[in-house]
């Protein structure tokens, strides 16, 4: 990280609020761009290879996202067939240049209405783009913001310089706050940031040490596999850099945040698995909460077949304890030198108000085996509940204490089933959870959760059933909203999420969306 200090020094905390460079502003469009994976360029260009954006970005980043418009041939073909199932995307796959689609979506907000994409952007714009986030100056803190550098692939360096200059001038002339877009073209990439000074410094630092040369980054990406979008997050570095502000960037790590805690590194890749499945898979390393489990999830497939959401976790009591300790550690580090209240004092206050012990009583509620489900078959009432293997007497004492603290406004149906406790929002849901169901016999359940047998945490979602449960019973206005999205929900049969907790702080994550 020898050159990182120069980049950080270029940030001025007194400057106007930072704007993310132009390609970042089209985040939603970039996601679609990545999912389509370049199929609109035609199957005649089925070739990968070429330099990657991490070879142009400086080292020292704590977060990285890359979209590849030139993945393997199989990914392009599968992506095309998969996405054509959705009416909202089908029209985008008719041959239009998706770079132009994204450009036009962000042009008005960026002040580029008068820039012609076909003549002034398309000739030099390449097929890969990445965004990297860096620690702010001054050691971070509650109000700190990360530095952002974007690497955009270019096919014509001179053309890129001329085209980016026109975009920067157009943006500046539009009167948008934040100053003039900075860029530096080097090799096959242009580095973009919020100022020319920062872009220049990013290029200088990258000449000394690139992100691709970071041993942790390179090792994590080496075994993640091929896909259309890749993301990487060093949660420990992010927390150290941003303190409590790191919570605002937690979305990127949300899929594995529970098992990764506030330490460790997460790597994700999005890919198509044939024409009827889309996956986001990931790995976590050096995490302080991973490795909590001793046996796979049990009983998820025995939940009611009418369940539209199902969740299962084994050794959840141990996971709660580890997650609590991780949060405690993070909060203590983030609050140092700030006016934030002491975490331990907040815990003690919560214990006094609720009449419980933390985290021990929460761990008792989760138990060593838990399955939970949401059911929408009771008309206007949605049934939610869980079946837990635990110290039933202690769990019931905790529920009594929480109910008392709420003033009695927490009506829950409870049932004992052997050494298990059933807790539900309705008597009907309690009855369903107390019986053996057949959710696991549904073919789509197995397709969405192919690795359930070895998973330590699993989630199942019937997308159409959930949408019907939420919108169907709440009046015609909500029902109308459901009708508008029905055509794009119709192809989706189910979504599955699994986490396998490994040894030495590792975990494997998979989110899988399957269509009919």
PyMOL commands that set and color helices and strands:
alter all, ss='L'
color gray80, all
select helices_A, chain A and resi 4-9+22-25+27-36+39-41+43-45+53-55+73-83+87-93+98-110+117-120+137-139+157-173+196-208+211-213+215-222+235-260+300-302+316-335+343-354+360-366+392-405+427-434+439-441+443-448+452-454+463-471+476-489
alter helices_A, ss='H'
color red, helices_A
select strands_A, chain A and resi 61-68+125-134+147-154+182-186+189-193+229-234+265-272+277-285+307-314+369-378+381-389+413-417+420-424+457-461+492-501+507-515
alter strands_A, ss='S'
color yellow, strands_A
deselect
rebuild
show_as cartoon
